[in-house]
């Protein structure tokens, strides 16, 4: 369960970062190829959803 939760949190955090970079709201690092690239908003959103599903699944298995 700990591995699922860790992976879920990692995916949620990375997905949010990717989406913000793709939207041009997080310009870090300055040399990133993902800045203001709309496809990274989608990739980030999908990654966040997968991470949230892993967290949900980990909570269901625990019970």
TORPA-4810 file (N, C-alpha, C, O; in nm, 3 decimals):
<nodes>
NODE_1_0.081_-0.119_0.000_0.000_0.000_0.000_0.085_0.126_0.000_0.052_0.226_-0.064_X
NODE_2_0.196_0.120_0.072_0.284_0.237_0.081_0.342_0.273_-0.057_0.355_0.390_-0.091_X
NODE_3_0.375_0.170_-0.135_0.430_0.195_-0.268_0.325_0.259_-0.359_0.357_0.349_-0.437_X
NODE_4_0.201_0.212_-0.351_0.093_0.270_-0.432_0.070_0.416_-0.394_0.054_0.502_-0.480_X
NODE_5_0.067_0.443_-0.264_0.045_0.580_-0.219_0.161_0.670_-0.261_0.139_0.783_-0.305_X
NODE_6_0.283_0.621_-0.248_0.400_0.700_-0.288_0.396_0.729_-0.438_0.420_0.842_-0.480_X
NODE_7_0.366_0.627_-0.517_0.357_0.647_-0.662_0.243_0.743_-0.696_0.258_0.828_-0.784_X
NODE_8_0.131_0.730_-0.627_0.018_0.819_-0.651_0.050_0.964_-0.621_0.017_1.052_-0.700_X
NODE_9_0.113_0.988_-0.508_0.151_1.125_-0.472_0.251_1.181_-0.572_0.239_1.296_-0.614_X
NODE_10_0.350_1.100_-0.610_0.449_1.144_-0.707_0.383_1.182_-0.839_0.414_1.287_-0.896_X
NODE_11_0.291_1.098_-0.887_0.225_1.126_-1.015_0.137_1.250_-1.007_0.132_1.328_-1.102_X
NODE_12_0.068_1.269_-0.895_-0.015_1.388_-0.879_0.072_1.515_-0.882_0.040_1.611_-0.951_X
NODE_13_0.180_1.514_-0.806_0.268_1.631_-0.801_0.329_1.659_-0.938_0.330_1.774_-0.984_X
NODE_14_0.381_1.555_-1.003_0.442_1.576_-1.135_0.339_1.621_-1.238_0.367_1.707_-1.321_X
NODE_15_0.220_1.564_-1.232_0.116_1.605_-1.326_0.077_1.750_-1.310_0.056_1.820_-1.409_X
NODE_16_0.068_1.796_-1.187_0.036_1.937_-1.162_0.148_2.027_-1.214_0.121_2.129_-1.278_X
NODE_17_0.272_1.989_-1.188_0.386_2.068_-1.238_0.384_2.074_-1.390_0.400_2.181_-1.448_X
NODE_18_0.364_1.960_-1.456_0.360_1.956_-1.602_0.248_2.043_-1.657_0.268_2.117_-1.754_X
NODE_19_0.131_2.034_-1.596_0.017_2.113_-1.644_0.044_2.262_-1.628_0.014_2.341_-1.718_X
NODE_20_0.100_2.301_-1.515_0.130_2.442_-1.493_0.238_2.492_-1.589_0.230_2.605_-1.638_X
NODE_21_0.338_2.410_-1.615_0.441_2.448_-1.711_0.380_2.460_-1.852_0.410_2.556_-1.924_X
NODE_22_0.299_2.366_-1.889_0.236_2.370_-2.021_0.146_2.490_-2.039_0.136_2.545_-2.149_X
NODE_23_0.080_2.531_-1.932_-0.008_2.647_-1.939_0.070_2.779_-1.932_0.014_2.886_-1.953_X
NODE_24_0.200_2.770_-1.903_0.282_2.890_-1.894_0.270_2.960_-1.760_0.312_3.075_-1.746_X
NODE_25_0.214_2.892_-1.661_0.198_2.951_-1.528_0.317_2.924_-1.436_0.336_2.995_-1.337_X
NODE_26_0.394_2.823_-1.468_0.513_2.789_-1.390_0.631_2.786_-1.487_0.650_2.689_-1.560_X
NODE_27_0.708_2.892_-1.486_0.820_2.904_-1.580_0.950_2.859_-1.514_1.048_2.934_-1.509_X
NODE_28_0.950_2.739_-1.466_1.067_2.681_-1.401_1.084_2.538_-1.449_0.985_2.465_-1.455_X
NODE_29_1.201_2.495_-1.483_1.321_2.575_-1.507_1.307_2.656_-1.637_1.230_2.619_-1.725_X
NODE_30_1.380_2.763_-1.645_1.364_2.857_-1.757_1.395_2.794_-1.892_1.345_2.841_-1.995_X
NODE_31_1.476_2.690_-1.895_1.514_2.627_-2.022_1.428_2.505_-2.056_1.463_2.430_-2.148_X
NODE_32_1.318_2.485_-1.986_1.235_2.366_-2.008_1.166_2.372_-2.144_1.116_2.477_-2.185_X
NODE_33_1.163_2.258_-2.211_1.096_2.250_-2.341_0.944_2.243_-2.326_0.872_2.251_-2.426_X
NODE_34_0.894_2.230_-2.204_0.750_2.215_-2.182_0.679_2.349_-2.161_0.556_2.352_-2.158_X
NODE_35_0.752_2.457_-2.147_0.692_2.586_-2.115_0.601_2.634_-2.227_0.640_2.640_-2.344_X
NODE_36_0.477_2.668_-2.189_0.376_2.722_-2.281_0.350_2.629_-2.400_0.326_2.675_-2.511_X
NODE_37_0.355_2.499_-2.376_0.323_2.398_-2.478_0.193_2.328_-2.435_0.192_2.252_-2.338_X
NODE_38_0.085_2.355_-2.506_-0.047_2.310_-2.464_-0.060_2.159_-2.445_-0.140_2.115_-2.362_X
NODE_39_0.015_2.078_-2.519_0.002_1.933_-2.502_0.043_1.890_-2.363_-0.003_1.787_-2.314_X
NODE_40_0.131_1.967_-2.296_0.174_1.931_-2.161_0.066_1.958_-2.057_0.069_1.900_-1.948_X
NODE_41_-0.028_2.044_-2.089_-0.143_2.062_-2.000_-0.224_1.932_-1.999_-0.265_1.886_-1.892_X
NODE_42_-0.246_1.874_-2.115_-0.319_1.747_-2.125_-0.241_1.633_-2.059_-0.297_1.557_-1.980_X
NODE_43_-0.111_1.623_-2.090_-0.029_1.517_-2.029_-0.028_1.530_-1.877_-0.037_1.430_-1.805_X
NODE_44_-0.018_1.651_-1.829_-0.018_1.674_-1.685_-0.151_1.638_-1.621_-0.155_1.579_-1.513_X
NODE_45_-0.260_1.674_-1.688_-0.392_1.642_-1.635_-0.412_1.490_-1.630_-0.463_1.437_-1.531_X
NODE_46_-0.373_1.422_-1.736_-0.387_1.275_-1.737_-0.299_1.209_-1.630_-0.342_1.115_-1.564_X
NODE_47_-0.178_1.259_-1.613_-0.088_1.205_-1.510_-0.146_1.227_-1.372_-0.137_1.140_-1.285_X
NODE_48_-0.205_1.344_-1.350_-0.267_1.374_-1.221_-0.385_1.280_-1.194_-0.402_1.233_-1.082_X
NODE_49_-0.465_1.253_-1.295_-0.578_1.162_-1.280_-0.531_1.021_-1.248_-0.588_0.955_-1.161_X
NODE_50_-0.428_0.975_-1.316_-0.374_0.841_-1.289_-0.322_0.834_-1.145_-0.346_0.735_-1.075_X
NODE_51_-0.253_0.938_-1.100_-0.204_0.942_-0.963_-0.317_0.941_-0.862_-0.309_0.873_-0.760_X
NODE_52_-0.421_1.018_-0.891_-0.537_1.021_-0.800_-0.606_0.885_-0.795_-0.652_0.842_-0.689_X
NODE_53_-0.614_0.818_-0.910_-0.674_0.683_-0.911_-0.590_0.585_-0.830_-0.646_0.499_-0.761_X
NODE_54_-0.458_0.595_-0.838_-0.372_0.509_-0.756_-0.395_0.536_-0.608_-0.402_0.442_-0.528_X
NODE_55_-0.406_0.662_-0.570_-0.433_0.695_-0.430_-0.568_0.639_-0.385_-0.581_0.585_-0.276_X
NODE_56_-0.668_0.653_-0.470_-0.801_0.599_-0.439_-0.795_0.448_-0.424_-0.852_0.392_-0.330_X
NODE_57_-0.727_0.382_-0.517_-0.715_0.235_-0.514_-0.642_0.190_-0.388_-0.682_0.092_-0.325_X
NODE_58_-0.536_0.260_-0.352_-0.461_0.225_-0.231_-0.548_0.237_-0.107_-0.537_0.157_-0.015_X
NODE_59_-0.636_0.337_-0.105_-0.724_0.353_0.012_-0.830_0.243_0.016_-0.872_0.202_0.124_X
NODE_60_-0.874_0.196_-0.100_-0.975_0.088_-0.105_-0.913_-0.046_-0.064_-0.978_-0.125_0.005_X
NODE_61_-0.792_-0.072_-0.105_-0.724_-0.199_-0.071_-0.698_-0.206_0.079_-0.706_-0.313_0.139_X
NODE_62_-0.668_-0.094_0.138_-0.633_-0.089_0.279_-0.748_-0.133_0.369_-0.725_-0.192_0.474_X
NODE_63_-0.869_-0.103_0.328_-0.987_-0.133_0.411_-1.013_-0.276_0.411_-1.107_-0.322_0.475_X
</nodes>
